């Protein structure tokens, strides 16, 4: 099993989610976070247009999906086709346990 974490600069969550449903991905987690990257956030004009404020952080969207390794390339392709900027991070999952049933492994995802 692997966790695919996607950090998006723009809100492109829905097109990715719809494509993942077609691939029969069981579930995903979406978070709206604030962060900083290479590209600075847009300037904000405060007051009567004279003051310019440069925020340190900008809004980002994080999608987490836990899947079996055989779906990795398909999911990466879906994310790349449906987003314009961001990062994809892939991590191994050592063990997954369903709290309610006690089941373990790929059947819990």
RAPE-V614900 format. One record per pair of residues at least 24 apart in sequence whose C-alpha atoms are under 6 Angstrom apart, sorted by the first residue. I is the first residue (numbers start at 1). J is the second residue. If there is no record, write none. Layout:
I,J / I,J
//
This chain:
1,67 / 1,68 / 1,69 / 1,93 / 2,66 / 2,67 / 2,91 / 2,92 / 2,93 / 3,65 / 3,66 / 3,90 / 3,91 / 4,64 / 4,65 / 4,89 / 4,90 / 5,63 / 5,64 / 5,88 / 5,89 / 6,62 / 6,63 / 6,87 / 6,88 / 7,61 / 7,62 / 7,86 / 7,87 / 8,60 / 8,61 / 8,86 / 9,60 / 9,86 / 12,83 / 16,79 / 16,82 / 28,64 / 28,65 / 29,63 / 29,64 / 30,62 / 30,63 / 31,61 / 31,62 / 32,60 / 32,61 / 33,59 / 33,60 / 34,58 / 34,59 / 34,60
//
